[in-house]
Structures are given as structure tokens and as C-alpha cells.
Amino acid sequence: MADEDIKADDLVLSAQAEIARRLRNVGDDYPFRIDDKGRAMQLITPISKAGSVYLFCLFLSHAFDRTIVSKDLAPKVTNKTRDLFQACATIAAGGYVQGPSMSFGFPRPDGASFLKALHRVYQLFGDGTPRKKPRAAAAKKIKDNGIDIIAWKRSIDNLPCTLYLIGQVASGEDWAEKSVVTDREHFHKYWFTEAPGSQAHDAMFMPFGLEPEDPEDGTPYEDVLRDHMQSVGYKYGTLFYRDRIARHLSDGLQLAAAGEQDIERVPDILKVVRWVEYYAERLRAA
């Protein structure tokens, strides 16, 4: 029994440490807290918009994880749901770069064709010259060339060479099979007569948490996380997982409220809030 008690205590301490880490990462928008006895996790209300986005990402993770939510209660991940996650990622990207962020992935908010959207975005960006006509062998109905988000920090002199983010959004569990790096290289070489001078910052956005496999050799978990993120970075660029999306989305909403008009999809956050409220009520009623 002593060994079992030790394991149980270790599990509690591990859970408490993980919640403390998430609270540190997300800040006051993190929607959970440990109760006074240190044994239970409580949902904090009212929930902020960024807190709702955190829950949205958490619920999307449950669509593929059967350890917590049964299959019959798992959320249905439709194209509309995926599009809402792209809205969250777009705003988070704007918060991260502290500047404009375009939801370029198909279908685009304004329904624009690929080339029309390409010219609009890069005219606004002011760096790079897209082709006027499709390449001879280009697909007849090109969607987005694997590019979902284009964001940048406004330069103080209105000249090229600034922080420039190219992002890919993956809301399914197959996110690890994707990488924006190859798509971004093709995008710049194939669709521009003059590629942007700003060096692209590759990024992957996914709703899941960080859950690297524990080697069970005594390595501190923080070291495992650090090594995991280094491994991810080599292949995907900067990884925006659940904690980072919620934190930077809060930054993006604050920037938009302060007057930045070129962060797209901000009104869609209310749809995310309603989605979370509906699904949470469904779980309570089960």
C-alpha cells in the first residue's frame, strides 16, 4: 500500500505542476484552477474570450482522445469547426507578430480567388511581387498552396525586411504529417516574380497540448518538453499549441481593440464562444 500511496501522491504532484505550468503560460485567461485542498480542478467563471478559445482547443483534442470523453460525446469536427480554429490561429498570429494577420487558407473569408487574395495580401504587406497570371502548369483551381496564415509586424519606415510569419493550420491528429516549410518554399518560388525580402518565419498551429513521451529515466519533465520543442522546431518552425494560441490570441484581441484593423477573423471569436457554450452544456447534460 505504501508504494501505491507514493504513486498516487506523485500523480497528484505531477498534475498540479502541469496545471501550474499552463497557468503560467496562458496567464489569467487559463480557465482552470486547483481547489483549496489541492486535489481537484475547478472551472473558473466567467470565462474570457481567450479562455473560451483554450477550451475550444481542449474540446477539439477530445475529438481524437477517448481517455476522457467517450466517442458518443466527442465533438463533431466539421469543416466549419476547422474554419473556426483557423480564425483562432489567425488572431493568435497577429498577437504574436504584433501586426496584421491574414486568413489566407481556403475558403477565405471574402471568397476571393487565390491570385486575387495573393495580390491583396502582398500589396498590403508591401514586400514581394506576386505573378499577374497563373503559371502554365498551375492547378486550375488552386486553393492556398498549403499556406493558411500570412502575418507580419509593420516596419517603422514602411520598407521591406520585417518580422514575417507564414503559418499552416492543422486541427486533426495528423498534424505531425504536415510541414509548412516545403509549401512555403514552393509558394515563394512559384507564385512570385520577386519574392519577399523579409525572411519567412515558419509556423504550425494546432489545438493539442504538449504531450511528449516520458522516457521514464528520471529526466526532469521540463527538460523533456524543451527537447521535444527543439525537435519539433527543426521540422515545423515555431509550434503554436493550445497554451500559446490562447495567450497570443489574447494579445491579438487587445491589439485589434487598440486599433489594428488588419487582423482578420476577430468577429468570429463570438462564434467560438457560442460553440464552447453549446458543447459544454452538452457535456453537463450527459
Secondary structure as UniProt FT lines:
FT   HELIX           2..26
FT   HELIX           27..29
FT   STRAND          32..34
FT   TURN            36..37
FT   STRAND          41..43
FT   HELIX           49..62
FT   TURN            63..64
FT   TURN            66..68
FT   HELIX           71..73
FT   HELIX           79..97
FT   STRAND          101..103
FT   TURN            109..110
FT   HELIX           114..125
FT   STRAND          129..130
FT   TURN            136..137
FT   TURN            140..141
FT   TURN            145..146
FT   STRAND          149..152
FT   TURN            156..157
FT   STRAND          164..169
FT   HELIX           173..177
FT   HELIX           180..191
FT   STRAND          192..194
FT   STRAND          200..205
FT   HELIX           221..236
FT   STRAND          238..240
FT   HELIX           242..257
FT   TURN            258..259
FT   TURN            264..265
FT   HELIX           266..268
FT   HELIX           269..285
//
